[in-house]
Amino acid sequence: MALRCAKLGLIIHLLLLGARARKIKHVRSVNLLGDDGILEGNNPTPRPASYEEFEHDVVNVPGTNDDIDRLLEGAMTIIESVNVTTNSTAANVSWTYTGAHPFQFNIGLFLESGVLVREYVVTANRTSSILDLDSCANYTIGVKAFGSSSNVMYANFLTGYAPPIPSKNYEIAATGPDSVHVNWNPPIQAYQCLREYEIHLALHGHSDLESVASYSVRETEFEFKRLNACSKYDVRIFAVDTKSYVGELIRVETNYTKPKLPRAPELSAVASSVKKNSVWLALNALDTTSNCSLTSVAAVCSFVSTQGSGYELRDANVTVDAPPPGATNLSQLEILVEGLSPYSRYVCLARTHNEAGASDWSEPVLVETLEDRTSKPENLNYWRDQNNLMSFIWSAPSYRPSLIVAYRVNLTWFSLEAGKSTPENKMASYMVSAPLKKFTIVDEIPNSHYVFEVEAISVFGSSEPARAEFNSVSKPIDPTTTASPVAASRDFINDVAKRTKLAEKASAVFLNKFSIQ
């Protein structure tokens, strides 16, 4: 009991001495950099989480004095100032204090956010170090003397500049037919000296002057959008620091962007290449947003109508490898569709294929195939009527892939009279306007051998003739005894000529008429 009272009295006495000691100013300087500018000392103790915990936490270093001796030695120590000098990765810390000289100081290192990241103890026979500070970073140093009666003094400081050291770790992947995602690690040192990243994108193999796009970002990831499908790019990422120094971090080529379906081609018919049974279709399959290779081109032509008869009405479709032989430009592809019916209207469509699949069908194109030569007139018959005139009748050709505008009758004859060693052939031609299919000879020459031929006349041309032969009668025929069909036929000549000219004009229209709907 007496011992405790003695100690209490001693404490009161020392407190009075401490009050006087406040007038004495002590300067404590700790070189945390060492002779070579490198921090040295013991490892930091486990850290509290904030300013408040640092101020109330007591970090003790094991010693030979008891608790009361340490309390007395650290009592009434007031930290008056803290000074910090820095380089790019470390700091020199010095401070002044008044009052009793403590045997230990606690130093806390805080981030700009206020989080305590390290805590050190400095004693008379020990030193502490703050190593591996980030360059261009804001920190706060807190200093307090051991003992609950000590205050805490803080000082803010900024570490010096150092050029960022790049990290080569990155990931890059095509995320779609028009996008590429890239992420990378920040610089492994001095990343806080970094102001931003510059990202450059160019088509693979092209010069940097032909960059597709350039971006400035703060994050360590970026997704490129609106790229071409099936395309490869070069990516360059630069670090721009606070002194505007630009250093390349990454130079890498991407994988090919994913394929996408081709767009529907633009379709037209090549007018000069429309035939009676085929048509060349012209396609513009160029897609400026894709470099995917076409694998095939398909076309289909569906029958709509015909003005002719006597032939099979059929559809046609065709698929060819792409690009077709001889093609050098996807905007000028051509594909041949065969097996069409003549003199018919078709609706044609086309589409393309690549590794992603088939495009939509093109807009339809109306195609009219050309006419063809008709077959010869059929069922030719002849007889003599009640006036002893030779009459002929026939039916239209069964194969009519063209509009028949008239029939041409050709007569050839020679005399059968005795005494003529070499008969002289004579000829005459007549036009019979369609749809009439009858002809009568009214000026028949007696004792003659006749060859009768009739051929169908269409826009396309004349058919093979249907043929018949006969001998005229010996008695002359009085043409006044009956009406003259031949004369009537000749009356048709001018009209038929006009119709033939109209048919020729119609043919020219048919050759060049293509409607795109």
FIZA-449727 format. One record per residue (C-alpha): residue number from 1; residue in one letter; z, x, y. Coordinates in Angstrom, 1 decimal. Example, Ala and Ser with C-alpha at 12.3 -4.5 7.8 and 13.67 -1.06 7.14 Angstrom:
2
(node 1,'A',(7.8,12.3,-4.5)) (node 2,'S',(7.1,13.7,-1.1)) 
//
This chain:
517
(node 1,'M',(0.0,0.0,0.0)) (node 2,'A',(0.9,2.8,2.3)) (node 3,'L',(-2.4,4.5,1.4)) (node 4,'R',(-4.5,1.5,2.4)) (node 5,'C',(-2.7,1.1,5.7)) (node 6,'A',(-3.4,4.8,6.4)) (node 7,'K',(-7.1,4.4,5.7)) (node 8,'L',(-7.3,1.3,7.9)) (node 9,'G',(-5.8,3.2,10.7)) (node 10,'L',(-8.2,5.9,10.2)) (node 11,'I',(-11.1,3.4,10.4)) (node 12,'I',(-9.9,2.0,13.7)) (node 13,'H',(-9.5,5.6,15.1)) (node 14,'L',(-13.0,6.5,14.0)) (node 15,'L',(-14.4,3.3,15.5)) (node 16,'L',(-13.0,4.3,18.9)) (node 17,'L',(-14.6,7.8,18.5)) (node 18,'G',(-17.8,6.1,17.6)) (node 19,'A',(-17.8,4.2,20.9)) (node 20,'R',(-17.6,7.5,22.7)) (node 21,'A',(-20.3,8.9,20.5)) (node 22,'R',(-22.8,6.4,21.7)) (node 23,'K',(-23.1,8.5,24.8)) (node 24,'I',(-24.5,11.3,22.6)) (node 25,'K',(-28.2,11.0,21.9)) (node 26,'H',(-29.5,12.4,18.5)) (node 27,'V',(-33.2,13.1,17.8)) (node 28,'R',(-34.3,12.8,14.2)) (node 29,'S',(-37.9,13.9,13.3)) (node 30,'V',(-39.4,13.8,9.9)) (node 31,'N',(-42.7,15.3,9.2)) (node 32,'L',(-44.2,13.1,6.5)) (node 33,'L',(-47.4,15.1,6.5)) (node 34,'G',(-46.2,18.5,5.5)) (node 35,'D',(-47.8,21.7,6.6)) (node 36,'D',(-51.2,20.7,5.4)) (node 37,'G',(-51.2,17.2,6.8)) (node 38,'I',(-50.3,15.7,3.5)) (node 39,'L',(-47.3,13.5,3.0)) (node 40,'E',(-44.6,14.8,0.7)) (node 41,'G',(-41.3,13.6,-0.6)) (node 42,'N',(-39.8,11.3,-3.2)) (node 43,'N',(-41.5,8.2,-4.6)) (node 44,'P',(-40.8,4.9,-2.7)) (node 45,'T',(-38.2,2.5,-4.0)) (node 46,'P',(-39.1,-1.0,-5.2)) (node 47,'R',(-40.1,-2.9,-2.2)) (node 48,'P',(-38.7,-6.1,-0.7)) (node 49,'A',(-41.2,-8.7,0.4)) (node 50,'S',(-40.7,-9.0,4.2)) (node 51,'Y',(-39.0,-7.8,7.4)) (node 52,'E',(-36.0,-10.1,6.8)) (node 53,'E',(-35.3,-8.7,3.3)) (node 54,'F',(-35.8,-5.1,4.6)) (node 55,'E',(-33.3,-5.6,7.4)) (node 56,'H',(-30.6,-7.0,5.0)) (node 57,'D',(-31.3,-4.8,2.1)) (node 58,'V',(-29.3,-1.5,1.6)) (node 59,'V',(-31.0,1.2,-0.4)) (node 60,'N',(-28.4,3.7,-1.5)) (node 61,'V',(-29.0,7.2,-2.8)) (node 62,'P',(-26.3,8.2,-5.4)) (node 63,'G',(-23.9,10.8,-3.9)) (node 64,'T',(-20.3,12.2,-4.3)) (node 65,'N',(-18.7,10.3,-1.5)) (node 66,'D',(-17.2,6.9,-2.1)) (node 67,'D',(-18.3,3.7,-0.4)) (node 68,'I',(-15.8,3.9,2.5)) (node 69,'D',(-16.9,7.4,3.3)) (node 70,'R',(-20.6,6.4,3.4)) (node 71,'L',(-19.7,3.4,5.6)) (node 72,'L',(-17.8,5.6,8.0)) (node 73,'E',(-20.6,8.1,8.1)) (node 74,'G',(-23.3,5.5,8.8)) (node 75,'A',(-21.2,3.2,11.1)) (node 76,'M',(-22.4,2.5,14.6)) (node 77,'T',(-25.7,4.3,14.4)) (node 78,'I',(-28.2,2.8,16.8)) (node 79,'I',(-32.0,3.5,16.4)) (node 80,'E',(-33.4,3.7,19.9)) (node 81,'S',(-37.0,4.6,19.4)) (node 82,'V',(-39.6,5.3,16.7)) (node 83,'N',(-42.8,7.4,17.3)) (node 84,'V',(-45.7,7.7,14.9)) (node 85,'T',(-48.6,10.1,14.9)) (node 86,'T',(-51.4,9.5,12.4)) (node 87,'N',(-54.6,10.9,10.8)) (node 88,'S',(-57.0,8.8,8.7)) (node 89,'T',(-54.7,8.5,5.6)) (node 90,'A',(-51.1,9.4,6.7)) (node 91,'A',(-48.5,9.4,9.5)) (node 92,'N',(-45.8,11.6,11.1)) (node 93,'V',(-42.8,9.5,11.9)) (node 94,'S',(-39.9,10.5,14.3)) (node 95,'W',(-37.1,8.6,15.8)) (node 96,'T',(-34.1,8.9,18.1)) (node 97,'Y',(-30.7,7.4,17.6)) (node 98,'T',(-27.2,7.4,19.1)) (node 99,'G',(-23.9,7.1,17.5)) (node 100,'A',(-22.6,8.6,14.3)) (node 101,'H',(-24.9,10.6,12.1)) (node 102,'P',(-25.7,8.8,8.9)) (node 103,'F',(-26.5,10.7,5.7)) (node 104,'Q',(-29.5,8.4,5.0)) (node 105,'F',(-32.2,6.4,6.8)) (node 106,'N',(-34.4,3.7,5.3)) (node 107,'I',(-38.1,3.6,6.2)) (node 108,'G',(-40.1,0.5,5.5)) (node 109,'L',(-43.9,0.3,5.6)) (node 110,'F',(-45.4,-3.1,6.4)) (node 111,'L',(-49.0,-4.4,6.4)) (node 112,'E',(-50.4,-6.1,9.4)) (node 113,'S',(-49.6,-9.4,7.7)) (node 114,'G',(-45.9,-8.6,7.6)) (node 115,'V',(-45.7,-7.9,3.9)) (node 116,'L',(-43.5,-4.9,3.0)) (node 117,'V',(-45.5,-2.7,0.7)) (node 118,'R',(-43.3,0.5,0.5)) (node 119,'E',(-39.7,1.5,1.3)) (node 120,'Y',(-38.5,5.1,1.5)) (node 121,'V',(-35.1,6.8,1.8)) (node 122,'V',(-34.7,9.9,4.0)) (node 123,'T',(-31.5,12.0,3.5)) (node 124,'A',(-30.2,15.2,4.7)) (node 125,'N',(-31.3,16.9,1.6)) (node 126,'R',(-34.3,14.8,0.7)) (node 127,'T',(-37.6,13.9,2.2)) (node 128,'S',(-39.9,10.9,1.8)) (node 129,'S',(-43.6,10.6,2.0)) (node 130,'I',(-46.1,7.8,2.9)) (node 131,'L',(-49.3,8.7,1.0)) (node 132,'D',(-52.7,7.1,0.6)) (node 133,'L',(-52.8,4.9,3.7)) (node 134,'D',(-55.9,3.0,4.3)) (node 135,'S',(-58.1,4.3,7.1)) (node 136,'C',(-58.6,2.1,10.2)) (node 137,'A',(-55.7,0.0,9.1)) (node 138,'N',(-52.9,-1.5,11.1)) (node 139,'Y',(-49.4,-0.9,9.8)) (node 140,'T',(-45.8,-1.3,11.0)) (node 141,'I',(-43.0,1.3,10.4)) (node 142,'G',(-39.4,0.1,10.3)) (node 143,'V',(-36.5,2.5,10.5)) (node 144,'K',(-32.8,1.8,10.1)) (node 145,'A',(-29.7,3.8,9.3)) (node 146,'F',(-27.5,3.2,6.4)) (node 147,'G',(-24.8,0.6,7.1)) (node 148,'S',(-24.7,-3.0,8.0)) (node 149,'S',(-23.8,-2.3,11.6)) (node 150,'S',(-27.1,-0.4,12.1)) (node 151,'N',(-30.1,-1.9,13.9)) (node 152,'V',(-33.7,-1.7,12.8)) (node 153,'M',(-36.4,-0.3,15.1)) (node 154,'Y',(-40.1,-1.0,14.5)) (node 155,'A',(-43.3,0.8,15.6)) (node 156,'N',(-46.9,-0.3,15.1)) (node 157,'F',(-49.7,2.2,14.4)) (node 158,'L',(-53.3,2.4,13.5)) (node 159,'T',(-54.6,5.0,11.0)) (node 160,'G',(-57.6,7.1,12.0)) (node 161,'Y',(-61.2,6.7,11.1)) (node 162,'A',(-62.9,7.9,7.9)) (node 163,'P',(-66.4,7.1,6.7)) (node 164,'P',(-66.3,4.5,3.9)) (node 165,'I',(-66.9,6.0,0.4)) (node 166,'P',(-69.2,3.6,-1.5)) (node 167,'S',(-68.4,2.1,-4.8)) (node 168,'K',(-71.4,1.9,-7.2)) (node 169,'N',(-70.0,-1.1,-9.1)) (node 170,'Y',(-72.1,-4.2,-8.8)) (node 171,'E',(-73.4,-7.2,-10.6)) (node 172,'I',(-76.8,-8.8,-10.1)) (node 173,'A',(-78.3,-11.8,-11.8)) (node 174,'A',(-81.1,-14.3,-11.4)) (node 175,'T',(-79.4,-17.7,-11.1)) (node 176,'G',(-82.6,-19.8,-10.9)) (node 177,'P',(-86.3,-19.7,-10.2)) (node 178,'D',(-85.7,-19.2,-6.5)) (node 179,'S',(-82.3,-17.4,-6.3)) (node 180,'V',(-80.6,-14.2,-7.1)) (node 181,'H',(-76.8,-13.6,-6.9)) (node 182,'V',(-75.4,-10.2,-6.2)) (node 183,'N',(-71.7,-9.0,-5.8)) (node 184,'W',(-70.3,-5.5,-5.4)) (node 185,'N',(-67.1,-3.7,-4.9)) (node 186,'P',(-66.0,-2.7,-1.4)) (node 187,'P',(-65.9,1.0,-0.6)) (node 188,'I',(-63.3,2.8,-2.7)) (node 189,'Q',(-61.9,4.4,0.5)) (node 190,'A',(-61.7,3.5,4.2)) (node 191,'Y',(-62.9,0.0,3.5)) (node 192,'Q',(-61.0,-1.2,6.6)) (node 193,'C',(-63.2,1.0,8.7)) (node 194,'L',(-66.1,-1.3,7.5)) (node 195,'R',(-67.4,-3.7,10.0)) (node 196,'E',(-70.0,-5.5,7.9)) (node 197,'Y',(-72.6,-5.2,5.2)) (node 198,'E',(-76.4,-5.2,5.8)) (node 199,'I',(-78.5,-6.6,2.9)) (node 200,'H',(-82.2,-6.0,2.6)) (node 201,'L',(-84.5,-7.8,0.2)) (node 202,'A',(-88.1,-6.8,-0.5)) (node 203,'L',(-90.6,-7.5,-3.2)) (node 204,'H',(-90.3,-4.9,-5.9)) (node 205,'G',(-92.5,-1.9,-5.2)) (node 206,'H',(-93.1,-2.8,-1.6)) (node 207,'S',(-91.9,-0.6,1.3)) (node 208,'D',(-88.8,-1.4,3.2)) (node 209,'L',(-91.0,-2.4,6.2)) (node 210,'E',(-92.1,-5.4,4.1)) (node 211,'S',(-88.6,-6.8,3.6)) (node 212,'V',(-88.6,-10.4,2.6)) (node 213,'A',(-85.2,-11.0,4.4)) (node 214,'S',(-82.3,-9.2,6.0)) (node 215,'Y',(-78.7,-10.4,6.3)) (node 216,'S',(-75.4,-9.3,7.7)) (node 217,'V',(-72.3,-10.4,5.8)) (node 218,'R',(-68.6,-9.6,5.6)) (node 219,'E',(-68.0,-10.8,2.0)) (node 220,'T',(-68.8,-8.6,-1.0)) (node 221,'E',(-71.2,-11.1,-2.6)) (node 222,'F',(-74.4,-12.9,-1.6)) (node 223,'E',(-76.9,-15.3,-3.0)) (node 224,'F',(-80.5,-15.0,-2.0)) (node 225,'K',(-82.3,-18.4,-1.8)) (node 226,'R',(-85.9,-19.6,-1.5)) (node 227,'L',(-87.3,-16.7,-3.6)) (node 228,'N',(-90.5,-16.8,-5.6)) (node 229,'A',(-90.2,-17.7,-9.3)) (node 230,'C',(-91.0,-15.0,-11.9)) (node 231,'S',(-90.7,-12.3,-9.2)) (node 232,'K',(-88.8,-9.0,-9.1)) (node 233,'Y',(-87.1,-7.8,-5.9)) (node 234,'D',(-85.5,-4.6,-4.6)) (node 235,'V',(-82.1,-5.0,-3.0)) (node 236,'R',(-80.4,-2.5,-0.7)) (node 237,'I',(-76.9,-2.9,0.6)) (node 238,'F',(-75.6,-0.9,3.5)) (node 239,'A',(-72.1,-0.4,4.9)) (node 240,'V',(-71.9,-0.6,8.7)) (node 241,'D',(-68.5,0.9,9.9)) (node 242,'T',(-66.6,0.6,13.1)) (node 243,'K',(-68.5,3.5,14.6)) (node 244,'S',(-71.9,1.8,13.7)) (node 245,'Y',(-72.6,4.4,11.1)) (node 246,'V',(-74.8,2.9,8.4)) (node 247,'G',(-74.5,4.2,4.9)) (node 248,'E',(-76.3,3.0,1.8)) (node 249,'L',(-73.9,1.5,-0.8)) (node 250,'I',(-76.3,0.2,-3.4)) (node 251,'R',(-80.1,0.3,-4.1)) (node 252,'V',(-81.1,-1.8,-7.1)) (node 253,'E',(-83.9,-3.8,-8.5)) (node 254,'T',(-83.3,-7.3,-9.6)) (node 255,'N',(-84.3,-8.9,-12.9)) (node 256,'Y',(-87.2,-11.3,-12.7)) (node 257,'T',(-86.3,-14.7,-11.2)) (node 258,'K',(-86.5,-17.5,-13.7)) (node 259,'P',(-89.8,-19.3,-14.3)) (node 260,'K',(-90.4,-22.8,-12.9)) (node 261,'L',(-92.9,-25.5,-13.7)) (node 262,'P',(-96.3,-25.0,-12.0)) (node 263,'R',(-97.3,-27.4,-9.2)) (node 264,'A',(-99.9,-30.0,-9.9)) (node 265,'P',(-103.3,-28.4,-9.2)) (node 266,'E',(-105.8,-29.7,-6.7)) (node 267,'L',(-108.9,-30.9,-8.5)) (node 268,'S',(-112.5,-31.5,-7.5)) (node 269,'A',(-115.8,-31.8,-9.3)) (node 270,'V',(-118.4,-29.1,-8.9)) (node 271,'A',(-121.3,-31.3,-7.8)) (node 272,'S',(-124.0,-28.9,-8.8)) (node 273,'S',(-122.6,-28.6,-12.3)) (node 274,'V',(-122.4,-32.2,-13.3)) (node 275,'K',(-124.7,-32.8,-16.3)) (node 276,'K',(-125.4,-35.7,-18.5)) (node 277,'N',(-122.8,-34.8,-21.1)) (node 278,'S',(-120.5,-32.4,-19.2)) (node 279,'V',(-118.9,-31.5,-15.9)) (node 280,'W',(-117.3,-28.4,-14.4)) (node 281,'L',(-114.0,-29.2,-12.7)) (node 282,'A',(-112.7,-26.9,-10.0)) (node 283,'L',(-109.0,-26.4,-9.7)) (node 284,'N',(-106.8,-24.8,-7.1)) (node 285,'A',(-103.7,-23.8,-9.1)) (node 286,'L',(-102.4,-21.3,-6.6)) (node 287,'D',(-98.6,-21.6,-5.9)) (node 288,'T',(-97.4,-19.3,-3.2)) (node 289,'T',(-93.8,-19.9,-4.3)) (node 290,'S',(-94.3,-18.6,-7.8)) (node 291,'N',(-95.7,-15.5,-9.6)) (node 292,'C',(-95.4,-17.1,-13.0)) (node 293,'S',(-98.5,-16.5,-15.2)) (node 294,'L',(-100.5,-19.6,-16.3)) (node 295,'T',(-100.9,-19.8,-20.0)) (node 296,'S',(-103.4,-22.6,-20.2)) (node 297,'V',(-105.3,-25.2,-18.2)) (node 298,'A',(-105.9,-28.7,-19.6)) (node 299,'A',(-108.3,-31.4,-18.4)) (node 300,'V',(-109.0,-35.0,-19.5)) (node 301,'C',(-111.8,-37.3,-18.5)) (node 302,'S',(-111.4,-41.0,-19.3)) (node 303,'F',(-114.4,-43.3,-19.6)) (node 304,'V',(-114.5,-46.1,-16.9)) (node 305,'S',(-118.0,-47.7,-17.0)) (node 306,'T',(-121.7,-47.2,-17.6)) (node 307,'Q',(-124.9,-48.9,-16.5)) (node 308,'G',(-126.8,-47.8,-19.5)) (node 309,'S',(-126.7,-48.7,-23.1)) (node 310,'G',(-127.6,-47.5,-26.6)) (node 311,'Y',(-125.1,-44.6,-26.8)) (node 312,'E',(-121.5,-44.0,-27.7)) (node 313,'L',(-119.0,-44.4,-24.9)) (node 314,'R',(-116.4,-41.7,-25.3)) (node 315,'D',(-113.5,-39.9,-23.6)) (node 316,'A',(-113.1,-36.2,-23.5)) (node 317,'N',(-110.3,-33.7,-23.1)) (node 318,'V',(-110.2,-29.9,-23.2)) (node 319,'T',(-107.5,-27.2,-23.1)) (node 320,'V',(-108.4,-23.6,-22.4)) (node 321,'D',(-106.5,-20.4,-22.0)) (node 322,'A',(-105.6,-19.5,-18.5)) (node 323,'P',(-107.0,-18.1,-16.5)) (node 324,'P',(-110.4,-19.1,-17.9)) (node 325,'P',(-112.9,-16.3,-18.6)) (node 326,'G',(-114.2,-14.8,-15.4)) (node 327,'A',(-111.5,-16.3,-13.2)) (node 328,'T',(-110.1,-13.9,-10.6)) (node 329,'N',(-108.3,-16.2,-8.2)) (node 330,'L',(-106.0,-19.1,-9.2)) (node 331,'S',(-107.3,-21.0,-6.2)) (node 332,'Q',(-110.8,-21.0,-7.7)) (node 333,'L',(-110.4,-21.9,-11.4)) (node 334,'E',(-113.1,-23.8,-13.2)) (node 335,'I',(-112.9,-25.6,-16.5)) (node 336,'L',(-115.8,-27.2,-18.4)) (node 337,'V',(-115.3,-30.6,-19.9)) (node 338,'E',(-118.0,-31.5,-22.5)) (node 339,'G',(-118.7,-34.4,-24.8)) (node 340,'L',(-119.1,-37.0,-22.0)) (node 341,'S',(-121.5,-40.0,-22.2)) (node 342,'P',(-124.5,-39.9,-19.9)) (node 343,'Y',(-125.0,-42.3,-17.0)) (node 344,'S',(-121.3,-43.1,-16.9)) (node 345,'R',(-118.3,-43.0,-14.6)) (node 346,'Y',(-115.2,-41.0,-15.6)) (node 347,'V',(-111.8,-40.5,-14.1)) (node 348,'C',(-110.8,-36.9,-14.6)) (node 349,'L',(-107.3,-35.2,-14.4)) (node 350,'A',(-106.1,-31.7,-14.9)) (node 351,'R',(-102.8,-29.8,-15.2)) (node 352,'T',(-101.7,-26.3,-15.9)) (node 353,'H',(-99.1,-24.7,-18.2)) (node 354,'N',(-96.8,-21.6,-17.8)) (node 355,'E',(-93.8,-20.4,-19.7)) (node 356,'A',(-91.6,-23.1,-18.1)) (node 357,'G',(-93.9,-25.9,-19.3)) (node 358,'A',(-96.6,-28.2,-17.9)) (node 359,'S',(-97.2,-29.2,-14.4)) (node 360,'D',(-97.7,-32.8,-13.2)) (node 361,'W',(-101.2,-34.2,-13.5)) (node 362,'S',(-103.5,-33.7,-10.6)) (node 363,'E',(-104.7,-36.5,-8.4)) (node 364,'P',(-107.6,-38.2,-10.2)) (node 365,'V',(-111.2,-37.4,-9.5)) (node 366,'L',(-114.1,-39.8,-10.1)) (node 367,'V',(-117.1,-38.2,-11.8)) (node 368,'E',(-120.5,-39.8,-12.5)) (node 369,'T',(-122.5,-38.1,-15.2)) (node 370,'L',(-126.3,-37.7,-14.8)) (node 371,'E',(-128.9,-39.9,-16.4)) (node 372,'D',(-130.9,-38.9,-19.4)) (node 373,'R',(-134.4,-39.5,-20.6)) (node 374,'T',(-134.7,-42.9,-22.2)) (node 375,'S',(-136.2,-43.4,-25.7)) (node 376,'K',(-139.7,-44.8,-25.9)) (node 377,'P',(-140.3,-48.5,-25.7)) (node 378,'E',(-139.9,-50.3,-29.0)) (node 379,'N',(-141.4,-53.1,-31.0)) (node 380,'L',(-144.9,-52.7,-29.5)) (node 381,'N',(-147.2,-55.5,-30.6)) (node 382,'Y',(-150.7,-56.6,-29.6)) (node 383,'W',(-153.1,-59.5,-30.3)) (node 384,'R',(-156.1,-61.3,-28.8)) (node 385,'D',(-155.3,-64.5,-27.0)) (node 386,'Q',(-157.4,-67.7,-26.8)) (node 387,'N',(-159.7,-66.0,-24.4)) (node 388,'N',(-160.3,-63.1,-26.7)) (node 389,'L',(-158.3,-60.8,-24.4)) (node 390,'M',(-156.2,-58.0,-25.8)) (node 391,'S',(-152.5,-58.5,-24.9)) (node 392,'F',(-149.5,-56.1,-25.5)) (node 393,'I',(-145.8,-56.8,-25.6)) (node 394,'W',(-142.9,-54.5,-26.2)) (node 395,'S',(-139.1,-54.4,-25.8)) (node 396,'A',(-137.0,-52.0,-23.8)) (node 397,'P',(-135.9,-48.7,-25.2)) (node 398,'S',(-132.7,-48.9,-27.2)) (node 399,'Y',(-131.4,-45.6,-25.7)) (node 400,'R',(-131.2,-46.3,-22.0)) (node 401,'P',(-129.0,-43.8,-20.2)) (node 402,'S',(-130.9,-44.4,-17.0)) (node 403,'L',(-132.1,-47.2,-14.9)) (node 404,'I',(-135.6,-48.3,-15.9)) (node 405,'V',(-137.6,-49.2,-12.8)) (node 406,'A',(-141.1,-49.7,-14.4)) (node 407,'Y',(-143.4,-49.1,-17.4)) (node 408,'R',(-146.5,-47.1,-17.1)) (node 409,'V',(-149.5,-48.1,-19.3)) (node 410,'N',(-152.1,-45.5,-20.0)) (node 411,'L',(-155.5,-46.6,-21.5)) (node 412,'T',(-157.9,-44.1,-23.0)) (node 413,'W',(-161.2,-45.2,-24.6)) (node 414,'F',(-164.7,-44.0,-25.6)) (node 415,'S',(-167.9,-45.8,-26.6)) (node 416,'L',(-168.7,-46.5,-30.2)) (node 417,'E',(-172.4,-47.2,-29.6)) (node 418,'A',(-174.9,-45.4,-31.8)) (node 419,'G',(-176.9,-42.5,-30.4)) (node 420,'K',(-174.0,-40.8,-28.5)) (node 421,'S',(-173.3,-37.6,-30.2)) (node 422,'T',(-170.2,-36.8,-28.1)) (node 423,'P',(-168.3,-39.9,-26.9)) (node 424,'E',(-167.0,-39.6,-23.3)) (node 425,'N',(-163.3,-40.4,-22.9)) (node 426,'K',(-162.3,-42.6,-20.0)) (node 427,'M',(-158.8,-43.2,-18.8)) (node 428,'A',(-156.9,-45.7,-16.6)) (node 429,'S',(-153.2,-46.1,-15.7)) (node 430,'Y',(-151.3,-49.1,-14.7)) (node 431,'M',(-147.7,-49.8,-13.6)) (node 432,'V',(-145.8,-52.7,-14.9)) (node 433,'S',(-142.6,-53.4,-12.9)) (node 434,'A',(-139.5,-53.8,-14.9)) (node 435,'P',(-138.2,-56.0,-16.3)) (node 436,'L',(-141.7,-57.3,-17.2)) (node 437,'K',(-142.7,-55.9,-20.6)) (node 438,'K',(-146.2,-57.3,-21.1)) (node 439,'F',(-149.8,-56.2,-20.4)) (node 440,'T',(-153.2,-57.7,-20.9)) (node 441,'I',(-156.6,-55.9,-20.7)) (node 442,'V',(-159.1,-58.1,-18.8)) (node 443,'D',(-161.9,-55.6,-18.3)) (node 444,'E',(-162.3,-54.5,-21.9)) (node 445,'I',(-165.5,-52.5,-22.5)) (node 446,'P',(-167.4,-53.7,-25.6)) (node 447,'N',(-167.9,-51.5,-28.6)) (node 448,'S',(-165.2,-49.0,-27.6)) (node 449,'H',(-162.3,-47.4,-29.2)) (node 450,'Y',(-159.0,-47.8,-27.2)) (node 451,'V',(-155.7,-45.9,-27.3)) (node 452,'F',(-152.9,-47.9,-25.6)) (node 453,'E',(-149.7,-46.0,-24.6)) (node 454,'V',(-146.7,-47.4,-22.7)) (node 455,'E',(-143.8,-45.3,-21.5)) (node 456,'A',(-140.6,-46.2,-19.7)) (node 457,'I',(-140.1,-44.9,-16.2)) (node 458,'S',(-136.5,-44.2,-14.9)) (node 459,'V',(-134.9,-42.2,-12.2)) (node 460,'F',(-134.6,-39.3,-14.7)) (node 461,'G',(-138.4,-39.4,-15.6)) (node 462,'S',(-140.7,-40.9,-18.2)) (node 463,'S',(-140.0,-41.5,-21.8)) (node 464,'E',(-142.1,-40.6,-24.8)) (node 465,'P',(-144.9,-43.2,-25.1)) (node 466,'A',(-145.2,-46.0,-27.6)) (node 467,'R',(-148.8,-46.0,-28.9)) (node 468,'A',(-151.3,-48.4,-30.4)) (node 469,'E',(-155.1,-48.1,-31.1)) (node 470,'F',(-157.8,-50.7,-31.5)) (node 471,'N',(-161.6,-51.3,-31.2)) (node 472,'S',(-162.9,-53.7,-28.6)) (node 473,'V',(-165.3,-56.6,-29.6)) (node 474,'S',(-169.0,-56.2,-29.3)) (node 475,'K',(-169.5,-59.3,-27.0)) (node 476,'P',(-168.9,-58.7,-23.3)) (node 477,'I',(-166.0,-60.7,-21.9)) (node 478,'D',(-166.5,-62.7,-18.7)) (node 479,'P',(-163.5,-61.8,-16.5)) (node 480,'T',(-164.1,-65.0,-14.6)) (node 481,'T',(-163.1,-67.1,-17.5)) (node 482,'T',(-159.4,-66.3,-17.2)) (node 483,'A',(-156.8,-65.0,-14.8)) (node 484,'S',(-156.5,-61.3,-14.6)) (node 485,'P',(-153.1,-59.9,-15.8)) (node 486,'V',(-154.4,-56.5,-15.0)) (node 487,'A',(-155.0,-57.5,-11.4)) (node 488,'A',(-151.5,-59.0,-11.4)) (node 489,'S',(-150.2,-55.7,-12.7)) (node 490,'R',(-152.0,-53.8,-10.0)) (node 491,'D',(-150.4,-56.1,-7.5)) (node 492,'F',(-147.1,-54.6,-8.6)) (node 493,'I',(-148.3,-51.0,-8.0)) (node 494,'N',(-147.2,-50.8,-4.3)) (node 495,'D',(-143.9,-52.6,-5.0)) (node 496,'V',(-143.2,-50.3,-7.9)) (node 497,'A',(-144.0,-47.2,-5.8)) (node 498,'K',(-141.5,-48.3,-3.3)) (node 499,'R',(-138.9,-48.9,-6.1)) (node 500,'T',(-139.6,-45.5,-7.5)) (node 501,'K',(-138.9,-43.9,-4.2)) (node 502,'L',(-135.7,-45.8,-3.9)) (node 503,'A',(-134.8,-44.7,-7.4)) (node 504,'E',(-135.5,-41.1,-6.4)) (node 505,'K',(-133.1,-41.5,-3.5)) (node 506,'A',(-130.5,-43.1,-5.7)) (node 507,'S',(-130.9,-40.2,-8.1)) (node 508,'A',(-130.1,-37.8,-5.3)) (node 509,'V',(-127.0,-39.8,-4.4)) (node 510,'F',(-125.9,-39.8,-8.1)) (node 511,'L',(-126.2,-36.0,-8.2)) (node 512,'N',(-123.9,-35.6,-5.2)) (node 513,'K',(-121.5,-38.5,-5.3)) (node 514,'F',(-118.0,-37.7,-6.3)) (node 515,'S',(-115.0,-39.7,-5.0)) (node 516,'I',(-111.5,-38.1,-5.0)) (node 517,'Q',(-108.8,-40.8,-5.0)) 
//
